[in-house]
Amino acid sequence: MPLTILISGAGIAGSTLAFLLAKTGARITVVEKAKSLLPHGQNVDIQGSALLAVAKMGLMDQVLAANTSEKGSQFVDAKGNPVALFPMREDSAVSLTSQFEILRGDLAKILYEAAEVHPNVNYLFDTTIVSLYCVSPKYEVF
């Protein structure tokens, strides 16, 4: 009998977990209190192990297509003159911006779309967990 898992939240972490666990044969239900995916949020820099995870999930093309193409950041004075420059440095962990930057909502959508096509994943929007109970004496509810 396949493992049945409940995930609370259809954001970046919830959809990533659903995608990965479904590949093991588990049956996944993701509940989200919002009526739909939340399309907003700050930019997300994808670096290091996150970049490796995106590549292993086969989602690099989607991330590249949604890349903000930011070339860096700068502070300007009241007249608009640059006073501090922070250019994007490829393959650098100390850069303030990344070669792979994506809007949070775009990343959440990419991960949701990758997970929800799997036959073992079911999303329930406008749904909140009210209580949990244990159906097996082997497991404790926390």
N, C-alpha and C positions, 0 to 999 in steps of 0.2 A: 504494500500500500504506500503510495507516494506521500511524502511529507507535505502537510498543509500549513501554509504560513500566512499570517496577517501582518501587513505593513501599514503603519499610520503615516500618511504624508506622501503626496505624489510629486514632491520636489526632486531635486538633483539626487539626493541620497536614496530616497524611496524608490525611484525608478531605476537607478543603477542596481540596487539590491534586488529588485524584482527581476530585472534582466538577467543577472548572474545566477540567481537561485533557480529561475525557470529552466536554465540550461542543464541543471542537475536532475531535472524531472519533477521538482517540487511544484505543487499547485499553489499559486500566489493570488491573494486578494489584497489590493491596495485601496485603502480608504482615504479620502481627501475631503476635508470640511468645506473647502471652496466649491462653488458650482462648476468650475472648470479650472484648467491650468492657469496659474498666475503668470502673466506674460511680462511682468516688470521685475526690476532688481538692478543692482549695480553690475558693472563689468566683472568678469571672472577671468583671471589669468590661469591658463592651463600649463603647468610646468611639472618637471620631474616625474614622480610616480603617477600623477594624474594624466600626464601625456601618454605614458606607457599604457595605462588602463584604457584610455580612449582608443588607442591603436589596437589593443588586444580585443576590444569589443567590436572592432570593425567600423568605427564611427568617425574616423579621421576625415573622410571626404565631407561629411556633413558639418563637422566643426570648422574645417577650412572654408567651406562655402559661407558660413555665418561669421567668420572672423571679422572683427572691427577694423582691422588693418591699421590700428593705432601705431604711430611711429615714435611715441614718447609723450612726455608731459612737460609743461613749463609753468613757472610762476611768472606773472606779469605785474607791473606796477599800475597805478591809476591811469596812466596814459597808454597802456597796452604794450609797453616795452618789456621784453623778456629780462628777468632778473635772475632766474635759476632754470637751467635746462636739465631734463632727465630723459635722455634718449633711450630708446629700446635697444638693448644689447642682446643679440641672438645668443642662445645657449649660455646665458649667464644667470645664476641664481641670485645675484645682487642687483639686477635691474629692477626698477620700480614698475616696469610694465613688461609684458611678455610678447613674444612673437605670435603666440596663440592666445588671443584675447577674444572673448565672446560675451555677449550680453547674457545675464543670468537666465532670463526668460527663454532665450534661444536655446541655451544648453538644456534647460529643463524640458523643452519641447522635443529636442533631439532624443534625449534619453527616454522620455515617455513614448514617443513613436517607436523606438527600438524595442521597448518592453511590451507594449500593448498589442503588437502583432503576434506575439507568442501565444499559442493556444492555451498555455497553462497560466496565463496572467489575466486577471480581471480587475478593472478599475471601477470603483464606486465613488462618484463625486457627490457632493452635498450630503456627506455621510460622516458621522462622528461615532467613535467608540464610546459607549456609555458605561459598560462594565465588561469584565472578563470572568470566566469561570473555568475550572479545570474539569475535563471529562475523563482524565486518566489519573489514577493514584500515583503513577510514576513521576508526574511532573507537579511542581509546586507553582502556584500563582503568586506573583510578587505584588 
